[in-house]
Amino acid sequence: MATMTLKKTQTDTMKALLEDLLISISWSDLSKRYFGKSGSWLYHKLDGIDGNKKPTEFSEEEKFQLKGALVDLSDRIRHAADTIQ
């Protein structure tokens, strides 16, 4: 199983909180589907550094939206699993 290692400077980012899921989710698809933004936008947000190397973070609204996206994705996965006989 592949694993991702976080740099010391990334331990307090959203990416660190979601470390267990990082390689299991298409973050680019999630970004487009739930935020209407590019994959790079979400990757920068997860890293806590924008495209200009300046600190960035999720707004409270974006955190709520990300939480909802992950819950919706988990519901979709559960539904798919339940259809397997």
Secondary structure, DSSP 8 states (H G I E B T S, - for coil): -------GGGTTSHHHHTGGGTTTS-HHHHIIIIISS-HHHHHHHHHTB-TTS-B----HHHHHHHHHHHHHHHHHHHHHHHT--
